[in-house]
Each structure stands twice: as structure tokens, then as C-alpha cells.
């Protein structure tokens, strides 16, 4: 399996969520970049978020967003120490 542009866009949307608060969601406006709008819709279809334009993370979505953000932290820190 490889990272397609669609998967990367979904990962980028998941990385936008603030995991410190379950009361804060996202709104992907219709005039946002088309790939972000489409990524949000796919995340909704996969039941990772509760609205097709963002909303809140589902339980599964929260797990996915945590994994994405941990991976980003690892990769960024590895780059900074190299």
C-alpha cells in the first residue's frame, strides 16, 4: 500500500483536529481547496468524522487522528535531530 494524494489529504485533515478538546471540531468550507473538501467527505464516509464538512471526530476518528499526530511528531522530530 502506498500513500495516494487522496490519503495524504485525509491525513492532513485529521492532523488539523485539536485532540486536547472533544468540544472543538472543524469546518471545511465549500470554498476550501477541493482536495480538502473531498477528503472531509471521505473521512465522513469512513465514519471518522460526524459531518461531511468536518464536525467532530468519532471514536474511531479520534484514534486515527491521534495516530496521525503521533506519526507527524516522530517524523518531524527525527528530521530536526538528523
C-alpha positions in Angstrom: 0.0 0.0 0.0 1.3 3.4 -0.8 0.3 7.0 0.1 -2.0 8.3 -2.6 -2.8 12.0 -2.9 -6.2 11.2 -1.5 -4.9 9.5 1.6 -2.4 12.3 2.2 -5.3 14.8 2.0 -7.2 12.8 4.6 -4.2 12.6 6.9 -3.8 16.3 6.6 -7.4 16.9 7.6 -7.0 14.5 10.6 -3.9 16.4 11.6 -5.9 19.6 11.9 -8.0 18.4 14.8 -7.2 19.6 18.3 -7.0 16.5 20.4 -6.9 18.5 23.7 -10.6 19.2 23.5 -13.5 17.0 22.5 -15.6 20.1 22.2 -13.7 21.6 19.3 -14.5 20.4 15.8 -13.6 21.5 12.3 -15.5 23.2 9.5 -14.2 22.6 6.0 -15.8 25.4 4.0 -17.1 24.7 0.4 -14.6 27.3 -0.9 -11.7 25.5 0.6 -9.3 23.6 -1.6 -11.2 20.9 -3.5 -8.9 18.2 -2.2 -9.7 19.2 1.4 -13.4 19.2 0.8 -13.2 15.8 -0.8 -11.0 14.5 2.0 -13.5 15.5 4.6 -16.3 13.8 2.7 -14.3 10.6 2.5 -13.5 10.8 6.2 -17.2 11.2 6.9 -18.0 8.2 4.6 -15.4 6.2 6.6 -17.2 7.2 9.8 -14.1 9.1 11.2 -15.9 12.4 11.4 -19.6 13.1 12.1 -20.3 15.6 9.3 -19.4 15.6 5.6 -17.7 19.0 6.0 -15.9 18.3 9.2 -17.7 18.4 12.5 -16.3 16.3 15.3 -14.2 13.2 15.4 -15.9 9.9 16.1 -14.3 7.5 18.5 -12.6 5.7 15.6 -11.7 9.1 14.1 -10.1 10.2 17.4 -7.9 7.1 17.3 -6.9 7.8 13.7 -6.2 11.5 14.4 -4.0 10.5 17.4 -2.1 8.1 15.3 -1.6 10.6 12.6 -0.4 13.3 15.0 2.0 10.9 16.8 3.5 9.9 13.5 3.9 13.5 12.4 5.6 14.3 15.7 8.0 11.3 15.3 8.9 12.2 11.7 9.3 15.9 12.4 11.5 15.3 15.5 13.6 12.8 13.5 14.2 15.4 10.8 15.2 18.1 13.3 17.7 15.8 15.1 19.2 14.5 11.9 
